[in-house]
Amino acid sequence: VTRRQGSGTRVAGPPVASAVARLDATPVNDVFRSMLDSTAGALDFAAAILPALPLVGEELAAVATDDLGHLLATTGYTPAGLPALRARIAEHCSASGVPTTVEQVLVTTGAQQAISLIASLFVQPGDTVITEDPTYVGALDAFRAAGARLHGLPVDRHGIDPDQLEHLISRVRPALVYLVPTYQNPTGAVMSEARREAVVAAAHRHRLPVVEDLVTSRLHLDPAPRRTWLAGHDEDGRILTVDSLGKDLWGGLRLGWIRGSAALVGRLARAKAIADLSSTSVTQQAGVRLLDRLPEAAELRTQQLRAGYERVSTHLARHLPGWTWERPSGGPVLWARLPEGSAPELLAVALRHGVNLATGPALSPTEAHQDRVRLPLVLSPLVMDRALDRLTEAWAAYRPGVGDAMVGTPLV
Ligand SMILES: Cc1ncc(COP(=O)(O)O)c(C=O)c1O
């Protein structure tokens, strides 16, 4: 109740945490924390970050020589995105089988901002969001920061089971569903075409917005599967497609986008204007050029991912006996299972040995997958070898249920 002298006592309703209280109650995930806290000194084996491809530098140089004169004559503020880039992204979507107009595209500062903007539009404190379990950790944090309660669905080789999705929707009445249908982060699962159709049909039946995140979708180790985007099955604007150049080319570009109905994109553009007024014009101009080079980038990434997989899997097979995994057909990571013990315990030991890890529970809306760690496939060879060596030392020192066999001895 609230009381005010002279005006009586009223029932105030359920307490609603302030945004600051919510953020304080939502500590940033382990993976992002290692990027924030560079003083920790541990090698970052937690984030699934791919190094910049040289062609990014080529196109940035071309922008400096050919495009800057024209660009500097503009205001530089483009809340919905640089018109040329919106048009180029619309063309990319249309060429991928999803006819798209310029009004259906919003440029964002990376896919992470795209997810945060969607969360701010659709998720009120106390609402429910359904994700795959495990999933992309940055999405979990964005939904938690918006005050969401999270529910997870298990993922098999072909993604989530649409019948289970339908059941869960009826039970928890979510505000939003978030999925990574192709090369799911971290399992590498590729959702079958039949399941895609069923997921979109469920979205229609329940009038539910569904986010499909395509950020990892072009990172194939094996020949790319022919799959329709969820948006390609969508007839009434329920699907919001999130994508970026962060994995194909370089995360430092901070270039992402949302494709959705023109009405929703208009609302999201207003939220984007409030968030940061505009993504930077210079990188957006580079994006116009870089989208032409996506097929070339995908080929280069495939070579890196195959070589990375050989390196990591050979090391695990030789030096980490009992660890198991399925070879992914795509995606930037390997989802490994420990033969015994718990990944959070191993992480504590690994940090003392100077290497950070993404554990299963950190990637889970329900803190499941205690026996899993996610390992990146592509890092510079030097960092990769040192990180794998430190992980091997940590595993040798780790005693399940006890932790570090040499507790108290600083190692790095
Ligand atoms: C599935 C997925 N979505 C989104 C992101 C974030 O992308 P960006 O760097 O464009 O913000 C990542 C990065 O790891 C990711 O794996």
The ligand as an ORCA input file, in Angstrom:
! r2SCAN-3c Opt
* xyz 0 1
  C      23.710    -15.249    -32.864
  C      24.343    -13.901    -32.659
  N      23.573    -12.788    -32.744
  C      24.096    -11.562    -32.572
  C      25.421    -11.381    -32.263
  C      25.937     -9.974    -32.052
  O      26.323     -9.454    -33.294
  P      26.926     -7.982    -33.477
  O      28.407     -8.091    -33.247
  O      26.574     -7.603    -34.872
  O      26.279     -7.092    -32.463
  C      26.254    -12.496    -32.146
  C      27.669    -12.318    -31.764
  O      28.300    -13.181    -31.233
  C      25.703    -13.780    -32.343
  O      26.455    -14.885    -32.249
*
